[in-house]
Amino acid sequence: MILLSDANVIIDLAYVGGIWVLPRLADTEILDLVLMECEHPSQPMLVDDVKAAGIRVIPVQADWINQAEPYRRNSPLSMQDCLNVFYAKNYQRTLLAGDLPLREVCHKEGIDLRGSIWIVQQAFEQGLVPAKELLQWMKTWPEKGRRLPKADLKRLADLLQTGAD
């Protein structure tokens, strides 16, 4: 499995200092135009952190933009989202993303899609991050305005709490 990260997952992980986890779960890539979305004064080191973690930055080829355009005509996706769909589908990547419109298109296109909750569960199961720290991640995200499914958060918090005891 090779992971392809959307900006929202990178931003989520930056809030908790967890970008380094992704390439330990599996080889991880991010499209250069998607990474540019992460450049923001509120997280000035984020792009450097992505590169330092060993996440491969994939330069978008000009012809991909035309090939990704049909995804945009039938959905509210940004061009970066469409490029993620195109790349994940054509290069057999597991897309890491959280926003609902992107999830819906991936489901329709048969693209394997995972989110921040999956990352937390994998980090726990693989022993990469202690349960107590992962529980803190899950508390931090809502404080930063990140929305995650409450039922899934509760289920995972219960699992982590067992591991933290």
Stockholm file with secondary structure:
# STOCKHOLM 1.0

chainA/1-165         MILLSDANVIIDLAYVGGIWVLPRLADTEILDLVLMECEHPSQPMLVDDVKAAGIRVIPVQADWINQAEPYRRNSPLSMQDCLNVFYAKNYQRTLLAGDLPLREVCHKEGIDLRGSIWIVQQAFEQGLVPAKELLQWMKTWPEKGRRLPKADLKRLADLLQTGAD
#=GR chainA/1-165 SS CEEEECHHHHHHHHHTTCGGGHHHHSEEEEEHHHHHHTCCTTSTTHHHHHHHHTCEEECCCHHHHHHHHHHHHTSSCCHHHHHHHHHHHHTTCEEECCCHHHHHHHHHHTCCEECHHHHHHHHHHTTSSCHHHHHHHHHHHHHTTCCCCHHHHHHHHHHHHHHHC
#=GC SS_cons         CEEEECHHHHHHHHHTTCGGGHHHHSEEEEEHHHHHHTCCTTSTTHHHHHHHHTCEEECCCHHHHHHHHHHHHTSSCCHHHHHHHHHHHHTTCEEECCCHHHHHHHHHHTCCEECHHHHHHHHHHTTSSCHHHHHHHHHHHHHTTCCCCHHHHHHHHHHHHHHHC
//
